[in-house]
Each structure stands twice: as C-alpha cells, then as structure tokens.
C-alpha cells in the first residue's frame, strides 16, 4: 500500500524536531452536495529543525515515531513570510 503524501502549512514549530502541519482538503457533503473545506493538523518529524511557521511543506506517512507523530517532512516547498 503506498504511503500518503500531503502538502500543507506549518502552524507551529515550538517543539524540538517536530512541526505541526495543517492540511486542507475540499470535500463534498454527501447529502447536500455543498463543497466543504476540512482541515487536519498533523505532527511531522523535522530532523534538522529547518521548517518555520508559515512555510509550505510536503509530508509523507511513516512508521510511528512517537505517540502522536506518524509523519515526516520530505521537503520545504515554499518559505513563509
């Protein structure tokens, strides 16, 4: 089974080697057919502490690194302000 890959924005970088990434997706409501924007917050492993708040990053699913951390930062797509 292939690993999931998402692109999102770093919303928190206060922890050591960990960033919180907000990933948004547009889905359609099953009954009313209205488009809804849903956001997930993922904790991702950032080995070099390179990502800062506001950066756009790509994360990939991985084995559990800690209790809540199951994602790894692959690359920084865009640097934040």
N, C-alpha and C positions, 0 to 999 in steps of 0.2 A: 504494500500500500504506500503510495507516495506521501511525502511529508507536505504539510500545508505551508504556504508562503503567503504572508500578508505585508502590505505597506501601510504604515501609519505614522503618527506624530508622537514624539516624546513629550509626555506631560509632566514627568517627574524624574529627576536624576540625583536625588539626595543620598541614595544607598550606594554602598561600595560594590562595584561590578554589576549593578542591576539598574535597569531603567524601566519605567512604566510607559507602555506604548498604547495609545488609543487608536483603535482600528474601526473605521466606519464602513457600513455597507448599506445599500439600498435594497429593501425587500418589499414585496407586495403583500398587502393584507389578504388573507385567504378568503374572507367573506366580502369585504367592501372594496377590494381591488385598489385601494389607495396606496401610493408609494410611501414607505416609512423609512426614515433614516435610523439605523440602530448602531450603537457604539459599544465596543467591547474594550476593556482595559486588560492588557496582557503584561505580565512581568517577564522581561527578557534579560538574558545574560550578556553583559557588555564587558568583555575581558580587559580591554585597555582603558576603560572609563573615557572613551572618546566622544560619546554622544552627550549632547547638552539639550536642555529644554527648548522645544521649538523645532528641533531637527526632524526631518522626514527620513525614516529608516525602513529597511526591509528586514522582517523577522521570519525565522524558519522554526517549525516544530522540532523538538528534540526530546531526548530522554529526560526524566525528572532530575533537575539539578538541585532543587531544594523543595520544601513543602509546597510552595505556590509557583515556582519558576520552572516552566516547561518550554521556553522559547529561547532562541539565540539570535542576536543581531548579526545579520550577514554583511550588510553594508549600509553606509550613510548615503542616502540618495541626494539630499539637499540640506545645506546648513541653514539653521534658523537665524532669526534676527539678533 
